[in-house]
Amino acid sequence: MTKANLNLHLIEIIKHMDGLENFEDCVLGLRKCSSEKPCPIHYSVQPLKKQLFKELNENSIASFAKKVKAEETFLFI
């Protein structure tokens, strides 16, 4: 992996591999869920989805690897 790749924000990797639709899709899988016609948990989940998107947009592979190496976070237990 190149240095440039290590510094890619995680959201870019997700965008290229899976797309960003999961950040827009309803967590219950309802096709017509939206702010205008929300599902029962729409407004409960929106802040979580926004925070996850923010974390992935602000962190790179290198920053996550650094946290794992320092044993601040773990990929498995």
Gaussian input, Z-matrix of N, CA and C with variables (Angstrom, degrees):
# hf/3-21g

backbone

0 1
 N
 C     1     B1
 C     2     B2     1     A1
 N     3     B3     2     A2     1     D1
 C     4     B4     3     A3     2     D2
 C     5     B5     4     A4     3     D3
 N     6     B6     5     A5     4     D4
 C     7     B7     6     A6     5     D5
 C     8     B8     7     A7     6     D6
 N     9     B9     8     A8     7     D7
 C    10    B10     9     A9     8     D8
 C    11    B11    10    A10     9     D9
 N    12    B12    11    A11    10    D10
 C    13    B13    12    A12    11    D11
 C    14    B14    13    A13    12    D12
 N    15    B15    14    A14    13    D13
 C    16    B16    15    A15    14    D14
 C    17    B17    16    A16    15    D15
 N    18    B18    17    A17    16    D16
 C    19    B19    18    A18    17    D17
 C    20    B20    19    A19    18    D18
 N    21    B21    20    A20    19    D19
 C    22    B22    21    A21    20    D20
 C    23    B23    22    A22    21    D21
 N    24    B24    23    A23    22    D22
 C    25    B25    24    A24    23    D23
 C    26    B26    25    A25    24    D24
 N    27    B27    26    A26    25    D25
 C    28    B28    27    A27    26    D26
 C    29    B29    28    A28    27    D27
 N    30    B30    29    A29    28    D28
 C    31    B31    30    A30    29    D29
 C    32    B32    31    A31    30    D30
 N    33    B33    32    A32    31    D31
 C    34    B34    33    A33    32    D32
 C    35    B35    34    A34    33    D33
 N    36    B36    35    A35    34    D34
 C    37    B37    36    A36    35    D35
 C    38    B38    37    A37    36    D36
 N    39    B39    38    A38    37    D37
 C    40    B40    39    A39    38    D38
 C    41    B41    40    A40    39    D39
 N    42    B42    41    A41    40    D40
 C    43    B43    42    A42    41    D41
 C    44    B44    43    A43    42    D42
 N    45    B45    44    A44    43    D43
 C    46    B46    45    A45    44    D44
 C    47    B47    46    A46    45    D45
 N    48    B48    47    A47    46    D46
 C    49    B49    48    A48    47    D47
 C    50    B50    49    A49    48    D48
 N    51    B51    50    A50    49    D49
 C    52    B52    51    A51    50    D50
 C    53    B53    52    A52    51    D51
 N    54    B54    53    A53    52    D52
 C    55    B55    54    A54    53    D53
 C    56    B56    55    A55    54    D54
 N    57    B57    56    A56    55    D55
 C    58    B58    57    A57    56    D56
 C    59    B59    58    A58    57    D57
 N    60    B60    59    A59    58    D58
 C    61    B61    60    A60    59    D59
 C    62    B62    61    A61    60    D60
 N    63    B63    62    A62    61    D61
 C    64    B64    63    A63    62    D62
 C    65    B65    64    A64    63    D63
 N    66    B66    65    A65    64    D64
 C    67    B67    66    A66    65    D65
 C    68    B68    67    A67    66    D66
 N    69    B69    68    A68    67    D67
 C    70    B70    69    A69    68    D68
 C    71    B71    70    A70    69    D69
 N    72    B72    71    A71    70    D70
 C    73    B73    72    A72    71    D71
 C    74    B74    73    A73    72    D72
 N    75    B75    74    A74    73    D73
 C    76    B76    75    A75    74    D74
 C    77    B77    76    A76    75    D75
 N    78    B78    77    A77    76    D76
 C    79    B79    78    A78    77    D77
 C    80    B80    79    A79    78    D78
 N    81    B81    80    A80    79    D79
 C    82    B82    81    A81    80    D80
 C    83    B83    82    A82    81    D81
 N    84    B84    83    A83    82    D82
 C    85    B85    84    A84    83    D83
 C    86    B86    85    A85    84    D84
 N    87    B87    86    A86    85    D85
 C    88    B88    87    A87    86    D86
 C    89    B89    88    A88    87    D87
 N    90    B90    89    A89    88    D88
 C    91    B91    90    A90    89    D89
 C    92    B92    91    A91    90    D90
 N    93    B93    92    A92    91    D91
 C    94    B94    93    A93    92    D92
 C    95    B95    94    A94    93    D93
 N    96    B96    95    A95    94    D94
 C    97    B97    96    A96    95    D95
 C    98    B98    97    A97    96    D96
 N    99    B99    98    A98    97    D97
 C   100   B100    99    A99    98    D98
 C   101   B101   100   A100    99    D99
 N   102   B102   101   A101   100   D100
 C   103   B103   102   A102   101   D101
 C   104   B104   103   A103   102   D102
 N   105   B105   104   A104   103   D103
 C   106   B106   105   A105   104   D104
 C   107   B107   106   A106   105   D105
 N   108   B108   107   A107   106   D106
 C   109   B109   108   A108   107   D107
 C   110   B110   109   A109   108   D108
 N   111   B111   110   A110   109   D109
 C   112   B112   111   A111   110   D110
 C   113   B113   112   A112   111   D111
 N   114   B114   113   A113   112   D112
 C   115   B115   114   A114   113   D113
 C   116   B116   115   A115   114   D114
 N   117   B117   116   A116   115   D115
 C   118   B118   117   A117   116   D116
 C   119   B119   118   A118   117   D117
 N   120   B120   119   A119   118   D118
 C   121   B121   120   A120   119   D119
 C   122   B122   121   A121   120   D120
 N   123   B123   122   A122   121   D121
 C   124   B124   123   A123   122   D122
 C   125   B125   124   A124   123   D123
 N   126   B126   125   A125   124   D124
 C   127   B127   126   A126   125   D125
 C   128   B128   127   A127   126   D126
 N   129   B129   128   A128   127   D127
 C   130   B130   129   A129   128   D128
 C   131   B131   130   A130   129   D129
 N   132   B132   131   A131   130   D130
 C   133   B133   132   A132   131   D131
 C   134   B134   133   A133   132   D132
 N   135   B135   134   A134   133   D133
 C   136   B136   135   A135   134   D134
 C   137   B137   136   A136   135   D135
 N   138   B138   137   A137   136   D136
 C   139   B139   138   A138   137   D137
 C   140   B140   139   A139   138   D138
 N   141   B141   140   A140   139   D139
 C   142   B142   141   A141   140   D140
 C   143   B143   142   A142   141   D141
 N   144   B144   143   A143   142   D142
 C   145   B145   144   A144   143   D143
 C   146   B146   145   A145   144   D144
 N   147   B147   146   A146   145   D145
 C   148   B148   147   A147   146   D146
 C   149   B149   148   A148   147   D147
 N   150   B150   149   A149   148   D148
 C   151   B151   150   A150   149   D149
 C   152   B152   151   A151   150   D150
 N   153   B153   152   A152   151   D151
 C   154   B154   153   A153   152   D152
 C   155   B155   154   A154   153   D153
 N   156   B156   155   A155   154   D154
 C   157   B157   156   A156   155   D155
 C   158   B158   157   A157   156   D156
 N   159   B159   158   A158   157   D157
 C   160   B160   159   A159   158   D158
 C   161   B161   160   A160   159   D159
 N   162   B162   161   A161   160   D160
 C   163   B163   162   A162   161   D161
 C   164   B164   163   A163   162   D162
 N   165   B165   164   A164   163   D163
 C   166   B166   165   A165   164   D164
 C   167   B167   166   A166   165   D165
 N   168   B168   167   A167   166   D166
 C   169   B169   168   A168   167   D167
 C   170   B170   169   A169   168   D168
 N   171   B171   170   A170   169   D169
 C   172   B172   171   A171   170   D170
 C   173   B173   172   A172   171   D171
 N   174   B174   173   A173   172   D172
 C   175   B175   174   A174   173   D173
 C   176   B176   175   A175   174   D174
 N   177   B177   176   A176   175   D175
 C   178   B178   177   A177   176   D176
 C   179   B179   178   A178   177   D177
 N   180   B180   179   A179   178   D178
 C   181   B181   180   A180   179   D179
 C   182   B182   181   A181   180   D180
 N   183   B183   182   A182   181   D181
 C   184   B184   183   A183   182   D182
 C   185   B185   184   A184   183   D183
 N   186   B186   185   A185   184   D184
 C   187   B187   186   A186   185   D185
 C   188   B188   187   A187   186   D186
 N   189   B189   188   A188   187   D187
 C   190   B190   189   A189   188   D188
 C   191   B191   190   A190   189   D189
 N   192   B192   191   A191   190   D190
 C   193   B193   192   A192   191   D191
 C   194   B194   193   A193   192   D192
 N   195   B195   194   A194   193   D193
 C   196   B196   195   A195   194   D194
 C   197   B197   196   A196   195   D195
 N   198   B198   197   A197   196   D196
 C   199   B199   198   A198   197   D197
 C   200   B200   199   A199   198   D198
 N   201   B201   200   A200   199   D199
 C   202   B202   201   A201   200   D200
 C   203   B203   202   A202   201   D201
 N   204   B204   203   A203   202   D202
 C   205   B205   204   A204   203   D203
 C   206   B206   205   A205   204   D204
 N   207   B207   206   A206   205   D205
 C   208   B208   207   A207   206   D206
 C   209   B209   208   A208   207   D207
 N   210   B210   209   A209   208   D208
 C   211   B211   210   A210   209   D209
 C   212   B212   211   A211   210   D210
 N   213   B213   212   A212   211   D211
 C   214   B214   213   A213   212   D212
 C   215   B215   214   A214   213   D213
 N   216   B216   215   A215   214   D214
 C   217   B217   216   A216   215   D215
 C   218   B218   217   A217   216   D216
 N   219   B219   218   A218   217   D217
 C   220   B220   219   A219   218   D218
 C   221   B221   220   A220   219   D219
 N   222   B222   221   A221   220   D220
 C   223   B223   222   A222   221   D221
 C   224   B224   223   A223   222   D222
 N   225   B225   224   A224   223   D223
 C   226   B226   225   A225   224   D224
 C   227   B227   226   A226   225   D225
 N   228   B228   227   A227   226   D226
 C   229   B229   228   A228   227   D227
 C   230   B230   229   A229   228   D228

   B1=1.4373
   B2=1.5309
   B3=1.3153
   B4=1.4632
   B5=1.5210
   B6=1.3267
   B7=1.4637
   B8=1.5296
   B9=1.3224
   B10=1.4669
   B11=1.5300
   B12=1.3272
   B13=1.4684
   B14=1.5183
   B15=1.3273
   B16=1.4632
   B17=1.5217
   B18=1.3208
   B19=1.4592
   B20=1.5270
   B21=1.3251
   B22=1.4662
   B23=1.5187
   B24=1.3142
   B25=1.4616
   B26=1.5222
   B27=1.3094
   B28=1.4642
   B29=1.5142
   B30=1.3175
   B31=1.4611
   B32=1.5299
   B33=1.3353
   B34=1.4649
   B35=1.5271
   B36=1.3124
   B37=1.4607
   B38=1.5247
   B39=1.3070
   B40=1.4672
   B41=1.5218
   B42=1.3227
   B43=1.4693
   B44=1.5211
   B45=1.3246
   B46=1.4559
   B47=1.5268
   B48=1.3135
   B49=1.4658
   B50=1.5277
   B51=1.3260
   B52=1.4623
   B53=1.5230
   B54=1.3130
   B55=1.4559
   B56=1.5197
   B57=1.3104
   B58=1.4604
   B59=1.5282
   B60=1.3127
   B61=1.4598
   B62=1.5185
   B63=1.3152
   B64=1.4632
   B65=1.5217
   B66=1.3271
   B67=1.4584
   B68=1.5245
   B69=1.3185
   B70=1.4549
   B71=1.5286
   B72=1.3231
   B73=1.4657
   B74=1.5196
   B75=1.2972
   B76=1.4645
   B77=1.5326
   B78=1.3196
   B79=1.4685
   B80=1.5214
   B81=1.3274
   B82=1.4672
   B83=1.5294
   B84=1.3360
   B85=1.4584
   B86=1.5201
   B87=1.3199
   B88=1.4602
   B89=1.5263
   B90=1.3116
   B91=1.4658
   B92=1.5160
   B93=1.3089
   B94=1.4623
   B95=1.5247
   B96=1.2983
   B97=1.4643
   B98=1.5304
   B99=1.3194
   B100=1.4679
   B101=1.5197
   B102=1.3151
   B103=1.4655
   B104=1.5216
   B105=1.3270
   B106=1.4643
   B107=1.5319
   B108=1.3340
   B109=1.4683
   B110=1.5328
   B111=1.3426
   B112=1.4677
   B113=1.5357
   B114=1.3377
   B115=1.4636
   B116=1.5393
   B117=1.3233
   B118=1.4694
   B119=1.5371
   B120=1.3396
   B121=1.4745
   B122=1.5264
   B123=1.3175
   B124=1.4659
   B125=1.5334
   B126=1.3200
   B127=1.4649
   B128=1.5292
   B129=1.3130
   B130=1.4699
   B131=1.5248
   B132=1.3135
   B133=1.4572
   B134=1.5290
   B135=1.3103
   B136=1.4630
   B137=1.5327
   B138=1.3402
   B139=1.4743
   B140=1.5291
   B141=1.3204
   B142=1.4706
   B143=1.5187
   B144=1.3278
   B145=1.4589
   B146=1.5239
   B147=1.3276
   B148=1.4633
   B149=1.5236
   B150=1.3259
   B151=1.4646
   B152=1.5282
   B153=1.3199
   B154=1.4614
   B155=1.5192
   B156=1.3347
   B157=1.4593
   B158=1.5325
   B159=1.3289
   B160=1.4669
   B161=1.5340
   B162=1.3286
   B163=1.4723
   B164=1.5261
   B165=1.3132
   B166=1.4578
   B167=1.5189
   B168=1.3124
   B169=1.4620
   B170=1.5315
   B171=1.3096
   B172=1.4694
   B173=1.5275
   B174=1.3182
   B175=1.4661
   B176=1.5216
   B177=1.3115
   B178=1.4652
   B179=1.5263
   B180=1.3153
   B181=1.4596
   B182=1.5271
   B183=1.3151
   B184=1.4777
   B185=1.5220
   B186=1.3331
   B187=1.4679
   B188=1.5250
   B189=1.3231
   B190=1.4665
   B191=1.5205
   B192=1.3380
   B193=1.4673
   B194=1.5231
   B195=1.3270
   B196=1.4640
   B197=1.5336
   B198=1.3372
   B199=1.4699
   B200=1.5255
   B201=1.3280
   B202=1.4650
   B203=1.5217
   B204=1.3209
   B205=1.4740
   B206=1.5344
   B207=1.3342
   B208=1.4609
   B209=1.5333
   B210=1.3385
   B211=1.4509
   B212=1.5302
   B213=1.3431
   B214=1.4586
   B215=1.5252
   B216=1.3292
   B217=1.4714
   B218=1.5164
   B219=1.3189
   B220=1.4664
   B221=1.5187
   B222=1.3197
   B223=1.4567
   B224=1.5300
   B225=1.3056
   B226=1.4663
   B227=1.5206
   B228=1.2811
   B229=1.4664
   B230=1.5165
   A1=108.06
   A2=115.08
   A3=119.46
   A4=110.65
   A5=115.16
   A6=120.52
   A7=110.59
   A8=115.81
   A9=120.53
   A10=110.33
   A11=116.27
   A12=120.00
   A13=111.67
   A14=116.54
   A15=120.01
   A16=112.17
   A17=115.90
   A18=119.96
   A19=113.62
   A20=116.90
   A21=119.53
   A22=109.75
   A23=115.68
   A24=118.56
   A25=108.48
   A26=115.35
   A27=120.86
   A28=112.11
   A29=118.30
   A30=120.97
   A31=110.39
   A32=117.85
   A33=121.06
   A34=111.35
   A35=115.85
   A36=120.17
   A37=109.69
   A38=116.58
   A39=120.93
   A40=110.45
   A41=115.58
   A42=121.13
   A43=110.90
   A44=117.32
   A45=121.33
   A46=113.07
   A47=117.62
   A48=120.38
   A49=112.43
   A50=116.68
   A51=120.98
   A52=114.07
   A53=117.41
   A54=121.00
   A55=109.72
   A56=115.69
   A57=120.99
   A58=112.60
   A59=117.13
   A60=120.67
   A61=113.17
   A62=117.72
   A63=120.04
   A64=112.64
   A65=116.82
   A66=119.92
   A67=111.40
   A68=115.76
   A69=121.25
   A70=112.26
   A71=116.43
   A72=120.90
   A73=112.22
   A74=114.57
   A75=122.28
   A76=109.09
   A77=117.24
   A78=120.20
   A79=112.15
   A80=117.34
   A81=120.95
   A82=111.44
   A83=115.63
   A84=120.07
   A85=113.87
   A86=117.43
   A87=120.50
   A88=109.44
   A89=116.45
   A90=120.70
   A91=113.32
   A92=118.03
   A93=120.02
   A94=113.43
   A95=118.04
   A96=121.60
   A97=109.15
   A98=115.31
   A99=121.41
   A100=108.32
   A101=116.27
   A102=119.73
   A103=110.96
   A104=116.30
   A105=120.25
   A106=111.63
   A107=116.46
   A108=122.19
   A109=108.09
   A110=116.91
   A111=120.89
   A112=113.01
   A113=114.14
   A114=120.13
   A115=107.34
   A116=118.07
   A117=120.30
   A118=115.31
   A119=118.37
   A120=118.93
   A121=113.03
   A122=117.22
   A123=122.57
   A124=112.28
   A125=116.76
   A126=119.85
   A127=112.88
   A128=118.18
   A129=121.16
   A130=111.05
   A131=116.35
   A132=121.51
   A133=112.48
   A134=118.17
   A135=121.37
   A136=113.40
   A137=120.24
   A138=119.03
   A139=112.86
   A140=117.22
   A141=120.56
   A142=110.91
   A143=116.35
   A144=120.79
   A145=110.91
   A146=117.13
   A147=120.87
   A148=111.33
   A149=117.48
   A150=121.09
   A151=111.19
   A152=117.33
   A153=120.77
   A154=110.31
   A155=117.27
   A156=121.49
   A157=110.14
   A158=116.71
   A159=121.91
   A160=110.77
   A161=117.05
   A162=121.05
   A163=111.35
   A164=117.02
   A165=121.10
   A166=111.53
   A167=116.90
   A168=121.91
   A169=111.89
   A170=117.11
   A171=120.96
   A172=113.51
   A173=118.33
   A174=121.08
   A175=111.41
   A176=114.53
   A177=122.02
   A178=109.43
   A179=115.50
   A180=120.51
   A181=108.67
   A182=116.24
   A183=120.91
   A184=111.54
   A185=117.27
   A186=118.69
   A187=111.09
   A188=117.62
   A189=119.77
   A190=110.80
   A191=117.18
   A192=120.99
   A193=110.75
   A194=116.21
   A195=121.02
   A196=110.89
   A197=116.58
   A198=120.83
   A199=111.51
   A200=116.74
   A201=120.40
   A202=110.17
   A203=116.27
   A204=120.76
   A205=110.42
   A206=117.36
   A207=121.67
   A208=111.46
   A209=116.72
   A210=123.91
   A211=112.59
   A212=115.53
   A213=121.23
   A214=110.15
   A215=115.47
   A216=122.94
   A217=108.54
   A218=116.16
   A219=120.52
   A220=110.46
   A221=116.27
   A222=121.81
   A223=110.93
   A224=116.54
   A225=121.97
   A226=108.33
   A227=115.33
   A228=120.10
   A229=109.34
   D1=134.43
   D2=-179.14
   D3=-79.85
   D4=163.76
   D5=177.40
   D6=-61.05
   D7=-38.00
   D8=179.00
   D9=-62.49
   D10=-41.88
   D11=178.51
   D12=-65.29
   D13=-39.25
   D14=179.60
   D15=-62.74
   D16=-26.35
   D17=-178.14
   D18=-95.33
   D19=2.29
   D20=175.22
   D21=-65.46
   D22=139.18
   D23=174.07
   D24=-69.39
   D25=141.84
   D26=-175.88
   D27=-58.33
   D28=-31.31
   D29=-179.77
   D30=-63.07
   D31=-32.28
   D32=178.26
   D33=-66.05
   D34=-38.77
   D35=178.89
   D36=-66.78
   D37=-45.52
   D38=178.12
   D39=-61.33
   D40=-42.74
   D41=-179.73
   D42=-57.42
   D43=-43.79
   D44=-177.21
   D45=-78.49
   D46=-28.11
   D47=-177.84
   D48=-89.07
   D49=-47.59
   D50=-172.90
   D51=-118.93
   D52=-15.17
   D53=-173.26
   D54=83.74
   D55=172.25
   D56=-176.61
   D57=-104.34
   D58=9.43
   D59=-177.69
   D60=-58.77
   D61=-32.69
   D62=-178.94
   D63=-62.43
   D64=-23.87
   D65=177.34
   D66=-78.71
   D67=-16.10
   D68=-179.94
   D69=-104.12
   D70=-27.38
   D71=-176.23
   D72=-69.25
   D73=153.23
   D74=176.54
   D75=-69.60
   D76=135.57
   D77=179.86
   D78=-69.76
   D79=-19.38
   D80=175.73
   D81=-88.82
   D82=-5.42
   D83=178.95
   D84=82.91
   D85=14.50
   D86=179.87
   D87=-79.09
   D88=128.90
   D89=-175.80
   D90=-70.59
   D91=-29.68
   D92=-174.05
   D93=-103.59
   D94=12.67
   D95=178.63
   D96=-69.31
   D97=132.41
   D98=178.17
   D99=-159.40
   D100=176.94
   D101=176.93
   D102=-64.83
   D103=-29.10
   D104=178.33
   D105=-78.12
   D106=-33.23
   D107=179.43
   D108=-133.77
   D109=75.38
   D110=-173.15
   D111=-78.15
   D112=149.87
   D113=171.70
   D114=-76.15
   D115=172.49
   D116=-177.34
   D117=-59.22
   D118=-25.90
   D119=-178.83
   D120=-113.91
   D121=10.91
   D122=-176.89
   D123=-50.53
   D124=-54.04
   D125=-175.29
   D126=-74.17
   D127=-19.53
   D128=175.27
   D129=-75.73
   D130=-34.06
   D131=-174.72
   D132=-87.89
   D133=-28.67
   D134=-176.26
   D135=-52.88
   D136=-47.09
   D137=178.92
   D138=-61.68
   D139=-35.74
   D140=178.72
   D141=-66.40
   D142=-43.91
   D143=178.88
   D144=-63.34
   D145=-40.79
   D146=179.02
   D147=-65.79
   D148=-40.37
   D149=179.15
   D150=-66.81
   D151=-41.72
   D152=177.70
   D153=-62.50
   D154=-45.37
   D155=177.81
   D156=-58.39
   D157=-43.78
   D158=179.61
   D159=-60.89
   D160=-46.70
   D161=179.62
   D162=-61.19
   D163=-43.60
   D164=-179.76
   D165=-69.54
   D166=-28.97
   D167=179.96
   D168=-79.75
   D169=-22.60
   D170=-177.26
   D171=-101.12
   D172=-10.41
   D173=-176.05
   D174=-117.87
   D175=148.75
   D176=-179.92
   D177=-111.75
   D178=173.31
   D179=174.01
   D180=-58.66
   D181=-43.53
   D182=-178.56
   D183=-61.55
   D184=-41.98
   D185=-178.47
   D186=-68.32
   D187=-37.95
   D188=176.52
   D189=-68.85
   D190=-40.67
   D191=179.10
   D192=-61.94
   D193=-39.00
   D194=178.73
   D195=-61.81
   D196=-41.74
   D197=178.58
   D198=-66.31
   D199=-37.84
   D200=178.12
   D201=-68.30
   D202=-44.61
   D203=-179.10
   D204=-62.37
   D205=-36.12
   D206=179.62
   D207=-81.86
   D208=1.70
   D209=-178.85
   D210=59.27
   D211=31.35
   D212=172.87
   D213=-82.98
   D214=-30.62
   D215=176.61
   D216=-135.29
   D217=166.32
   D218=-176.07
   D219=-136.71
   D220=145.60
   D221=176.12
   D222=-94.50
   D223=-16.00
   D224=177.33
   D225=-157.85
   D226=162.36
   D227=-179.59
   D228=-123.38

